[in-house]
Amino acid sequence: MSVVLVRHTRLAIAKSVCYGQTDCDVADSFPDDVLHVLPRIEPFDVLVTSPLTRCQKLAEEIATVFNVVPLIDERVQEMNFGAWEGKAWSEVPIPELDLWAGNFLHARPHGGESVAMFRARVLEALQEFNGSKKRHTVVTHAGVIRVAMAPDQDQESFNHSVDYGGVVELDFQKVQAND
């Protein structure tokens, strides 16, 4: 069938902060943000959400409209940035950023997940959802959506812009080519 990915709405945290798996809350604009997301959600069979609050809140709103119970799946949460979590990007030591950029897929100078580890986790979930033959709507994060949309496994392919509240239907021929 298909998998539709929905990015959470705006956050109550500065854009300059590395928040990855930090469980930050949604912005005060959440009620208005939801009104922009809901009309773009088409009927589905299964609603899945990241366990993080920013996704669960949006999933609860979608679940109410479609009269379903969201399933929590840790595999669709954002990348774990380890020691960088909650820090301003400007506070991350430049040598660590250089190490990460020098080996984008496998370096873990922060002690969290490597991009390769993150990618494997996300693709496992997406392949499972697609293989179920049910239409899935997944409330998730920009990083997860970037993994799904990346035509290659290099740093450039992770530069896709994903708006808060963005809705993306996956093309599984591209996702499978990435595997």
Disulfide bonds with the S-S distance in Angstrom:
none
